[in-house]
Amino acid sequence: MAATDTKAEAIAAYQAALIQAAQTNTGDLLAERAIWRHQGFTYIDEDEVMEKLDHEAIKEVIWDATKTHAIVVTGADREACPLLRKRLASIVLDKHPAYGTDEWYAEDERFRTGWLLAERKCWKLVDAKYGATMQRWTRERLGDGHVFIKTEDSVYLTTDAKFIKQDLFTKDTDKLEKLAASLGEQRALFGRQNKALQQGAEASLKALGTRLGEKARAAYTLKSKNGSEADSDE
């Protein structure tokens, strides 16, 4: 076979694969939307004449489910009560078979893929930052120091400062520590590549740590004294 024929065949094969992937992806997305539509979480935007997903309604069900099933008071609650993300999605999508049941597995592959896409969307809508909708609802509706918590794979509500620090703040400090370690490694590696970069590197990194700590303390002091419910990071 001539080189030009081989090239043309390879290009055609790539194009066919791309078209197949696009068709599969579109079918999965339509299956997901059908699940949301059957659940009653879509609406028509009259201005754009477009069907859209009602994010606020989904968040409302997520928050209510957390309040109903996942109030953590004790250490035993912390182990048993948090709603795992797929169980949470099964509650939100309760007009469909719950994940992991025989009925769920009895559905066809397209439905299961669509359901998993819907679950992913559901989890993405969960936000525990201070200015996020679910945290605001927690302050307004529960008060008394309740905080909405999102971990790697679960959600819950609690007033226990120990759990709040563990699951809300520790993950952020872990990210900062990993970022700091990565920065130190990069400085060291580039210092091996260019010896001039080694000069003052340790002192520079130490000063950076001090500046970051000072910024964090300053922000804490400012918000703790002057913060308001209007503050938002959503």
Helices and strands as residue ranges (DSSP letters): H 3-39, E 42-45, E 50-53, H 55-69, E 71-72, H 75-80, E 83-84, H 85-92, H 102-106, H 109-124, H 133-141, E 147-150, E 154-158, H 161-164, I 165-169, H 170-193, G 195-198, H 201-226
